[in-house]
């Protein structure tokens, strides 16, 4: 009798992402600011255009 041992590689989805909380908040605020500026620019172009 032969016993087969299957070794599975951990998938990308099973790995846990660990990031510092301050870095996450920093990126969040950065992109929030960029989105607000882009949105203001679009609204200004629509109102003045």
URQUI-V50008 format. One record per residue. N is the residue number from 1. RES is the residue in three letters. SS is DSSP state (@ for helix, = for strand, . for the rest). PHI is phi in whole degrees, 0 to 359 (999 if undefined). Layout:
n=(N,N)
res=(RES,RES)
ss=(SS,SS)
phi=(PHI,PHI)
This chain:
n=(1,2,3,4,5,6,7,8,9,10,11,12,13,14,15,16,17,18,19,20,21,22,23,24,25,26,27,28,29,30,31,32,33,34,35,36,37,38,39,40,41,42,43,44,45,46,47,48,49)
res=(UNK,UNK,UNK,UNK,UNK,UNK,UNK,UNK,UNK,UNK,UNK,UNK,UNK,UNK,UNK,UNK,UNK,UNK,UNK,UNK,UNK,UNK,UNK,UNK,UNK,UNK,UNK,UNK,UNK,UNK,UNK,UNK,UNK,UNK,UNK,UNK,UNK,UNK,UNK,UNK,UNK,UNK,UNK,UNK,UNK,UNK,UNK,UNK,UNK)
ss=(.,.,.,.,.,.,.,.,.,.,.,@,@,@,.,.,.,.,.,.,@,@,@,@,@,@,@,@,@,@,@,@,@,@,@,@,@,@,@,@,@,@,@,@,@,@,@,@,.)
phi=(999,248,251,263,255,264,253,263,285,292,283,297,285,274,283,266,267,244,225,296,299,295,293,297,296,300,295,299,292,300,287,296,296,297,295,294,292,294,296,295,295,294,296,297,296,289,291,269,272)
